[in-house]
């Protein structure tokens, strides 16, 4: 695997984010140009970014680390799509904390400071037979390239989408185009089947042969998908979204326990055998900086609002 920083397509454009933070005034700032921005659902956004060096190397299951500006946190995001001919990559993210809130304020024509990748070990793609892909919430985005690759490899692909409500379901048609069967569930029953993704997953395990399950979404969802498949002895793969800093394994922030051995999600993963993951440790480590994140979020709301005002006055 080769990791590149898409240096061959830096743009020089005025950074609105920089203006808000006081990093630049009238000077131009290098970065990676946003080619397109879409709002897919409430607080869920798509960015298509010019990064030809990354697009040439990207494979299903890999991710990038993005920094919006010089003061920004490093945000790991799975590559949801890429176009080698046009030299761009697509990422999808949800506004959860301060950094993703700031990222949500950039638009087409803006630049982000850093895009590093492709990082991580690509998904294991082969003709396994019958594969079930479970996508919870924003996890639909990373499942799409995996489902596409699995379908191209000759698998029968069943996809399950889970969301809290109908308005949070996105990319249903896109995922459906790579699926032999698509099941949608919502917690409140406003669309598709009412309930959790584990319910149709259990039905499939009980009624037919399933050779592999891939689950991507909130950690608690992946944990219970693993519990569903374990009694059936079905190989289950999850993609862990851990805290990351450098993306090379040096910082140790992304360490996880897999089968009693310490692994680093950024270099050994992000995909692991779900039945070997210490889920209690994963969930506990996600809460490590919760207090600081809440503090930063309160501050970022004012900064994001200030940037919105700057845009409105332009």
Long-range contacts (C-beta under 8 A, 24 or more apart in sequence): 1-118, 1-121, 1-122, 2-57, 3-116, 3-117, 3-118, 3-119, 3-247, 4-53, 4-54, 4-57, 4-117, 4-118, 5-53, 5-114, 5-115, 5-116, 6-32, 6-50, 6-51, 6-52, 6-53, 6-54, 6-115, 7-53, 8-52, 8-53, 9-33, 9-50, 9-51, 9-52, 9-53, 9-87, 11-50, 11-111, 13-109, 13-110, 13-111, 15-69, 15-110, 15-111, 15-113, 16-105, 16-106, 16-110, 16-307, 16-310, 16-311, 17-68, 17-69, 17-72, 17-102, 17-105, 17-106, 17-110, 17-307, 18-69, 18-70, 19-307, 19-310, 20-303, 20-306, 20-307, 20-310, 21-69, 21-70, 21-71, 21-303, 23-69, 23-70, 23-71, 29-111, 29-113, 30-111, 30-113, 31-111, 31-112, 31-113, 31-114, 32-111, 32-112, 32-113, 32-114, 32-115, 33-109, 33-110, 33-111, 34-106, 34-107, 34-108, 34-109, 34-110, 34-111, 34-112, 35-88, 35-108, 36-108, 37-106, 37-107, 37-108, 40-92, 40-170, 40-171, 41-167, 41-168, 41-169, 41-170, 42-167, 42-168, 43-94, 43-95, 43-104, 44-92, 44-93, 44-94, 44-95, 44-138, 44-168, 44-170, 45-92, 45-93, 45-94, 45-95, 45-103, 45-104, 46-80, 46-90, 46-91, 46-92, 47-90, 47-91, 47-92, 47-93, 47-103, 47-106, 48-88, 48-89, 48-90, 49-88, 49-89, 49-90, 49-91, 49-112, 49-115, 50-87, 50-88, 51-87, 51-88, 51-89, 51-115, 51-117, 52-84, 52-87, 52-88, 54-79, 54-82, 54-89, 54-115, 54-117, 54-118, 55-82, 55-83, 55-84, 55-86, 55-87, 55-88, 55-89, 56-84, 56-87, 57-118, 58-82, 58-89, 58-117, 58-118, 59-118, 59-122, 59-123, 60-122, 60-123, 60-125, 60-145, 60-146, 60-148, 60-149, 61-120, 61-121, 61-122, 61-123, 61-142, 61-145, 61-146, 61-239, 61-270, 61-271, 62-117, 62-118, 62-119, 62-120, 62-121, 62-122, 63-117, 63-118, 63-119, 63-120, 63-270, 64-89, 64-91, 64-115, 64-116, 64-117, 64-118, 64-119, 65-114, 65-115, 65-116, 65-117, 65-119, 65-244, 65-247, 66-91, 66-103, 66-112, 66-114, 66-115, 66-116, 67-112, 67-113, 67-114, 68-99, 68-102, 68-103, 68-106, 68-112, 68-113, 69-102, 69-112, 69-113, 70-113, 72-99, 72-102, 72-113, 73-98, 73-99, 74-114, 74-244, 74-245, 74-246, 74-247, 75-99, 75-100, 75-103, 76-119, 76-241, 76-244, 76-247, 76-266, 78-141, 78-142, 78-216, 78-239, 78-270, 79-117, 79-118, 79-145, 80-141, 80-142, 80-144, 80-145, 81-144, 81-145, 89-115, 89-117, 91-141, 92-138, 92-140, 92-141, 93-138, 94-137, 94-138, 97-293, 97-296, 97-297, 97-300, 98-293, 98-296, 98-297, 98-299, 98-300, 99-296, 99-300, 101-297, 101-300, 101-301, 101-304, 102-300, 102-303, 102-304, 102-307, 104-304, 105-304, 105-307, 105-308, 105-311, 116-247, 117-247, 119-247, 119-266, 119-267, 120-265, 120-266, 120-267, 120-269, 120-270, 120-271, 121-267, 121-268, 121-269, 121-270, 121-271, 123-149, 123-214, 123-237, 123-271, 124-237, 124-271, 125-149, 125-150, 125-153, 126-153, 127-153, 127-154, 127-155, 128-155, 128-211, 128-212, 129-155, 129-156, 129-209, 129-211, 129-212, 130-155, 130-156, 130-158, 130-208, 130-209, 130-210, 130-211, 130-212, 131-155, 131-156, 131-157, 131-158, 131-210, 131-211, 131-212, 131-213, 131-214, 132-158, 132-159, 132-160, 132-201, 132-204, 132-210, 132-212, 132-213, 132-214, 133-157, 133-158, 133-159, 133-160, 133-179, 133-213, 133-214, 133-215, 133-216, 134-159, 134-160, 134-162, 134-197, 134-201, 134-213, 134-214, 134-215, 134-216, 134-217, 134-221, 134-225, 135-159, 135-160, 135-161, 135-162, 135-175, 135-197, 135-215, 135-216, 135-217, 136-162, 136-163, 136-197, 136-215, 136-216, 136-217, 136-218, 136-221, 136-222, 137-162, 137-163, 137-164, 137-168, 137-217, 137-218, 137-221, 138-217, 139-215, 139-216, 139-217, 139-218, 139-221, 139-239, 140-170, 140-171, 140-175, 141-171, 142-216, 142-239, 143-175, 143-214, 143-216, 144-171, 144-174, 144-175, 144-178, 146-214, 146-216, 147-175, 147-178, 147-179, 148-178, 150-178, 151-178, 151-179, 151-180, 156-180, 157-181, 158-182, 158-183, 158-204, 159-183, 160-184, 160-185, 160-197, 160-200, 160-201, 161-185, 161-192, 161-197, 162-186, 162-187, 162-196, 162-197, 162-217, 162-221, 163-187, 163-191, 164-188, 165-190, 165-191, 166-190, 166-191, 196-221, 196-224, 197-221, 197-225, 198-224, 198-225, 198-228, 201-225, 201-228, 201-229, 202-228, 205-229, 205-232, 205-234, 210-234, 211-235, 212-236, 212-237, 213-237, 213-274, 214-238, 214-239, 215-274, 219-279, 219-282, 219-283, 219-286, 220-283, 222-274, 222-279, 223-274, 223-277, 223-279, 223-282, 223-283, 225-274, 226-274, 226-275, 226-277, 226-279, 229-274, 229-275, 230-275, 235-273, 236-273, 236-274, 236-275, 237-271, 237-272, 237-273, 237-274, 238-271, 238-272, 238-274, 238-277, 239-269, 239-270, 239-271, 240-265, 240-269, 240-270, 240-271, 240-272, 240-277, 240-282, 241-270, 242-266, 242-270, 242-282, 242-285, 242-286, 243-285, 243-286, 243-288, 243-289, 256-281, 256-282, 256-285, 257-281
